[in-house]
Amino acid sequence: MNETAHIQVHVNGEVTEVPAGSTVADLVASRDLKPQQVAVELNRSIVPRAKHSDTTLGAGDRVEIVTMVGGG
Amino acid sequence: MTNEDQYTHDEVLKIGEFELRSRLLVGTGKYASFEETRTALEITGTDMVTVAIRRVNMDPSKGESLLDYIDRDRYHILPNTAGCFDVESAVRTARLARELLDTPLVKLEVLGDPKTLLPDPIGTLEATKTLVDEGFTVMVYCSDDPRMGVRLAELGAAAVMPAGSPIGSGQGVLNPNAIRIMMELVDVPVLVDAGVGTASDVALCMELGAEGVLLNTAIAGAREPLRMAAAMRDACRAGRNAYLAGRIPKKLYANASSPEEGLIEEAGPAPK
């Protein structure tokens, strides 16, 4: 087997490398985030939590991962 | 013993499907700690708290989440779109909030510029329409222009929330008459959002007949936030009761509250 290929994606505005074939669930887990405490947008569309595991990231994808903070 | 409750009964405030007993809506920003946030919310007696939606901190060193400090069985969470200066960002933020919190509620803010944080009227109308069409319960931050309130209600806003004065300014309600007129013209709840500086501002809003008041900085920024939380709770109740009780009209001249008959002999020449 070759070394795992990586692709570049934008996560919260920062260029990040992830293994090719990574899913949204993999990305969330790799950041030690609890899925219930985040919401994810992929290329400006919501990825519902139930679909994190079967949504695969592609090169150049733009991902936003948000949570709730204090605010008025 | 007198049961005061029978004289101070109030209807619940209905916003879309949601029912609130407390008419004070409280933000969660700018507190010194999550612990202080939680205590302040408890003291205010609020039923609905606002939060913001932001990118997660990518540092793996991240600590606790505000989510751990807000009891969702106790409070309705009202996510805002604060910081959004265009329709698309506001709509996307609302969708993210719904995904995150599983709530149709959103406090819509489409702002004009970062210095004044005044609401952009055209963007606010556009985003309201989109979010209402998508099934959100939209509570809209807007200017105190009465006609703006009418247009938002026509589009299906669940509540309109005119600013008393600019966000975080503490200037209170600059144009009470505009807010009174808006309440007359609009058939959804009108809540004053933004500008509250101190307890009397809240009382004034409620005396005008506002269905509620939303505030944040006035508590979080006070020297003693937890004492101010109590002051705001009391002011909201006081103003609401005064509104329901019906104030006396203002008159130019005095009107004695003691009987004018039965007075003892007036002073005159001393009896011999």
Interface residues (C-beta under 8 A of the other chain):
Chain A: V11 N12 G13 E14 R31 D32 L33 Q37 V38 A39 V40 E41 R44 I46 P48 R49 E64 I65 V66 T67 M68 V69 G70 G71 G72
Chain B: G27 T28 G29 K30 Y31 T37 T50 V51 A52 I53 R54 R55 V56 M58 P60 K62 S65 L66 L67 I77 P79 N80 A82 R92 T93 R95 L96 A97 E99 L100 L101 I167 G168 A194 L214 L215 N216 T217
